[in-house]
Amino acid sequence: MIDINAHTQLCGVLGNPVEHSLSPAIHNAAFQTLGLNYVYLAFRVEDLDSAIRGIRAIGNVRGFSVTIPHKVAVIPFLDEVESTAKHIGSVNTIVVEKGKLLGYNTDASGALRALTDAGVTLKGQRVAILGSGGAARAIAFALAGKTGIDRLTILGIEGTERRHLADDLRAKTAVSIEDAHLDDATLEEVIKECRVLLHCTPLGMSPNVDRTCVPAAFLHSALTVMDIVYNPLETRLLREAKTAGCRTIRGLDMFLNQAVAQFELWTQQRAPADAMRTVLESRFS
C-alpha cells in the first residue's frame, strides 16, 4: 500500500459523469504494483474552466484522463497539444510538465490495437462509426490514417458536431467519407454494406445497460461490432451482435490499451498491463 504524503503525485479523470469510471481502480493498482507514490481520483467536472484553473493552482499534479463530455472542449485550456491529438481535435490525456498542461490522445492507438488484436481486416472495408464526439473523432482519424479502409460512414445525432467531424476528415485524409443523421432507416442501409461497426456513444453505459441504438434485426454475421462502452463488460449491443453471429470486441480492450499509454506518459515507466487487466476483469466477475 502506497503511503499518501506531501510528495504523492496526483492523477485523475475529469468528466461528467465519472461515477462509473474504472480508471481509478486500474491506475491505482498499476501505481501500487510498481511501488510509485502516485494516487488517481475521479473528479466530476461541470465547470471545465474552473477545474483547469484549479489544476494550475496546486502542486504535485502529474496528469489527468479526460472523458465525456470534455475531450474537445478542453483543448483551448491547454498550453500545448501533441501533433496527433491536434490533428484529431480531441484530447483524452493531460500531462503536467514543469507547470505546463500538455494534451495527448491515446484513444486512437487504443482502438486500433483492440481491432488488430482481434484479427480484424480493415484494408478495403467499409466501416461505420456511430457517434461524433471526442472518442469517435479519435477513432475516425485513426481508421482514416494508414489502415487502408475503403469508406468511412459517420452516423450521429448532433448534426453540427457530425458535419464538423466529417468535414475535418475530408480535409485531412484521403478516405471516402460519408455522414448522415443516425436513424433506423439510414442505419439499416449502412449496416447492410459495412463490415466493421464501431459504437462510440455513451448509450448502454451503466446504469442504462438496457439501451442500444442498433436494432438487433439489422445485425448480420459478416459484421464485426466494437462497442467502446466498457461498463458493463458486455453491453446489450454486444450481446445481440454475438447472437447474430458477429465478431465482437469489448470496450474493455480499447480502454485498457489507452490506459496503458496514459500511465506511461505520466510515469515514464512501462505499465504493468497484466495487473491492470486483472483488476478490470475482476470488477465484472
C-alpha positions in Angstrom: 0.0 0.0 0.0 1.3 3.4 -1.0 1.8 5.9 1.9 -0.1 9.1 0.8 2.0 12.0 1.8 3.1 15.5 0.8 5.2 14.0 -2.1 2.4 12.0 -3.6 1.7 12.8 -7.3 -1.9 13.4 -8.2 -3.6 12.0 -11.3 -7.3 11.7 -12.0 -10.1 11.7 -14.5 -12.1 14.8 -15.5 -15.6 14.1 -16.8 -19.3 14.1 -16.2 -20.4 11.6 -15.1 -17.5 9.8 -13.6 -19.2 7.6 -11.0 -19.0 4.6 -13.4 -15.3 5.0 -14.2 -12.9 2.1 -13.6 -9.9 4.3 -14.2 -9.1 4.9 -10.5 -9.1 1.1 -9.9 -6.7 0.2 -12.7 -4.3 3.2 -12.4 -4.0 2.9 -8.6 -3.4 -0.9 -9.0 -0.7 -0.1 -11.5 0.9 2.5 -9.2 0.9 0.0 -6.3 2.3 -2.8 -8.5 5.4 -0.6 -9.3 5.6 1.0 -5.9 5.1 4.5 -7.2 4.0 7.3 -4.9 1.0 8.3 -7.1 -2.7 8.4 -6.5 -5.6 8.6 -9.0 -9.0 10.0 -8.2 -12.2 10.7 -10.2 -13.4 14.3 -10.5 -17.0 15.1 -11.7 -16.5 18.4 -13.6 -19.3 20.7 -14.8 -17.2 23.9 -14.9 -14.2 22.9 -17.0 -12.6 26.4 -17.0 -12.6 26.5 -13.1 -11.3 22.9 -13.0 -8.3 23.7 -15.2 -7.5 26.8 -13.2 -7.6 24.7 -10.1 -5.2 22.2 -11.6 -2.8 25.0 -12.4 -3.0 26.4 -8.8 -1.9 23.3 -6.9 1.3 21.4 -6.8 2.1 17.7 -7.1 -0.2 17.2 -10.1 1.1 14.9 -12.7 -1.8 14.4 -15.2 -5.4 13.6 -16.0 -7.6 11.4 -18.1 -10.3 13.4 -19.9 -13.6 11.8 -20.7 -17.1 12.7 -21.8 -18.0 15.5 -22.4 -14.7 17.4 -22.2 -12.4 15.8 -24.8 -12.8 18.5 -27.4 -13.7 21.4 -25.1 -10.5 21.0 -23.0 -8.2 21.9 -25.9 -8.3 25.7 -25.6 -7.3 25.5 -22.0 -4.0 23.6 -22.7 -0.6 25.1 -23.3 0.4 22.6 -25.9 -1.3 19.8 -27.9 0.7 16.9 -29.3 0.5 16.7 -33.1 -1.7 13.6 -33.3 -4.2 15.0 -30.8 -4.1 18.3 -32.6 -4.8 16.6 -35.9 -7.7 14.7 -34.4 -9.1 17.7 -32.5 -9.6 15.7 -29.3 -7.6 15.1 -26.1 -8.1 12.3 -23.6 -4.9 12.7 -21.7 -3.2 15.7 -19.9 0.4 15.6 -18.7 1.5 18.3 -16.4 5.2 19.1 -17.2 7.0 22.0 -15.5 3.8 23.9 -14.9 2.5 23.4 -18.5 -0.5 21.4 -19.5 0.2 19.1 -22.4 -2.5 17.4 -24.4 -2.4 13.9 -25.9 -4.8 11.3 -27.4 -4.4 7.6 -26.6 -7.9 6.7 -27.7 -6.8 6.4 -31.3 -4.0 3.9 -30.7 -6.0 2.1 -28.1 -8.9 1.4 -30.6 -6.6 0.3 -33.4 -4.7 -2.0 -31.1 -8.0 -3.6 -30.0 -9.1 -4.1 -33.6 -5.8 -5.6 -34.7 -5.5 -7.9 -31.6 -9.0 -9.3 -32.6 -7.7 -10.1 -36.1 -9.9 -7.6 -37.9 -9.1 -6.9 -41.5 -9.6 -3.2 -42.3 -8.0 -2.8 -45.7 -10.6 -2.3 -48.4 -13.5 -2.5 -45.9 -16.5 -0.1 -45.4 -16.5 1.0 -41.8 -19.3 2.8 -39.9 -19.0 4.8 -36.7 -22.0 5.7 -34.5 -21.4 9.0 -32.7 -19.3 12.0 -33.4 -17.8 13.1 -30.0 -14.3 13.0 -28.8 -13.7 9.2 -28.9 -15.4 9.0 -32.2 -13.1 11.7 -33.6 -10.0 9.9 -32.4 -11.1 6.5 -33.8 -12.3 8.0 -37.1 -8.9 9.7 -37.7 -7.0 6.5 -36.7 -9.1 4.5 -39.2 -8.7 7.1 -41.9 -5.0 7.1 -41.5 -2.9 4.2 -42.8 -5.4 1.3 -42.3 -6.4 1.2 -46.0 -10.2 1.2 -45.4 -12.3 1.9 -48.4 -15.0 4.1 -47.0 -16.0 5.6 -43.6 -19.5 6.5 -42.7 -20.2 8.7 -39.7 -23.8 8.5 -38.2 -24.7 10.8 -35.4 -27.5 12.7 -33.6 -25.7 16.0 -33.2 -25.8 17.5 -36.7 -23.3 20.3 -36.3 -20.8 18.1 -34.5 -21.2 15.2 -37.0 -20.7 17.5 -40.0 -17.7 19.2 -38.5 -16.1 15.8 -38.0 -16.9 14.7 -41.5 -15.6 17.9 -43.0 -12.3 17.6 -40.9 -11.8 14.0 -42.2 -12.4 15.1 -45.8 -9.9 17.9 -45.4 -7.2 16.0 -43.6 -7.4 12.4 -45.0 -7.8 10.7 -48.4 -10.5 8.3 -47.4 -14.0 8.5 -48.8 -16.2 10.0 -46.1 -20.0 9.9 -45.7 -22.1 11.3 -42.9 -25.8 11.2 -42.1 -28.3 11.5 -39.2 -28.5 8.4 -37.1 -31.9 7.0 -37.5 -33.2 3.4 -38.1 -33.7 3.8 -41.8 -30.2 5.1 -42.5 -28.6 2.7 -40.1 -30.2 -0.3 -41.7 -28.9 0.6 -45.1 -25.4 1.4 -43.9 -25.1 -1.9 -41.9 -26.1 -4.0 -44.9 -23.0 -2.8 -46.7 -20.5 -2.4 -43.9 -18.2 -5.0 -42.4 -17.0 -3.1 -39.3 -19.3 -1.2 -36.9 -18.0 0.9 -34.1 -20.3 2.2 -31.4 -18.9 5.4 -29.9 -21.7 6.9 -27.9 -22.5 6.5 -24.2 -25.7 4.6 -24.9 -25.8 1.4 -23.0 -23.3 2.5 -20.4 -24.0 1.7 -16.7 -26.6 2.3 -15.2 -28.6 2.4 -18.5 -27.5 -1.1 -19.5 -30.7 -2.0 -21.5 -30.3 0.7 -24.1 -28.9 0.4 -27.6 -29.2 2.4 -30.8 -28.8 -0.6 -33.1 -31.9 -2.8 -33.6 -30.9 -6.5 -33.4 -32.6 -7.2 -36.7 -30.0 -5.1 -38.5 -27.0 -7.2 -37.4 -25.5 -9.8 -39.7 -22.8 -12.5 -39.3 -20.4 -10.8 -41.7 -20.1 -7.8 -39.3 -17.5 -7.0 -36.7 -19.0 -5.0 -33.9 -16.9 -3.0 -31.4 -18.5 -1.1 -28.5 -16.3 1.4 -26.7 -18.6 1.3 -23.7 -16.7 -0.9 -21.1 -19.1 -0.8 -18.2 -20.9 -3.2 -18.4 -18.3 -5.6 -19.8 -20.8 -6.9 -22.4 -23.3 -4.3 -23.5 -26.7 -5.1 -24.9 -25.3 -4.3 -28.4 -22.5 -6.8 -28.0 -24.8 -9.5 -26.6 -27.2 -9.1 -29.6 -24.3 -8.9 -32.0 -22.9 -12.2 -30.7 -26.3 -13.8 -31.0 -26.4 -12.6 -34.7 -23.1 -14.3 -35.3 -21.0 -11.2 -35.4 -17.4 -11.0 -34.2 -17.5 -8.7 -31.1 -14.8 -6.5 -29.5 -15.3 -5.3 -25.9 -14.8 -1.7 -24.9 -12.5 -3.1 -22.1 -9.8 -3.9 -24.7 -9.7 -0.3 -26.1 -10.0 1.1 -22.5 -7.0 -1.0 -21.3 -4.8 -0.1 -24.3 -5.4 3.7 -23.9 -4.9 3.5 -20.1 -1.6 1.7 -20.6 -0.4 4.6 -22.8 -1.6 7.2 -20.3 0.2 5.5 -17.5 3.4 5.5 -19.4 3.1 9.2 -20.3 2.6 10.2 -16.7 5.3 7.9 -15.1 7.8 7.4 -17.9 7.8 3.7 -16.9 6.4 0.6 -18.7 2.9 -0.1 -17.5 2.1 -3.4 -15.7 -0.6 -4.2 -18.3 -1.4 -7.7 -16.9 -2.1 -6.3 -13.4 -4.3 -3.6 -14.9 -6.3 -6.2 -17.0 -6.7 -8.4 -13.9 -8.2 -5.5 -11.9 -10.5 -4.6 -14.8 -11.8 -8.1 -15.3 -12.2 -8.7 -11.6 -14.8 -5.9 -11.5 -17.1 -7.9 -13.7 -16.6 -11.4 -12.3 
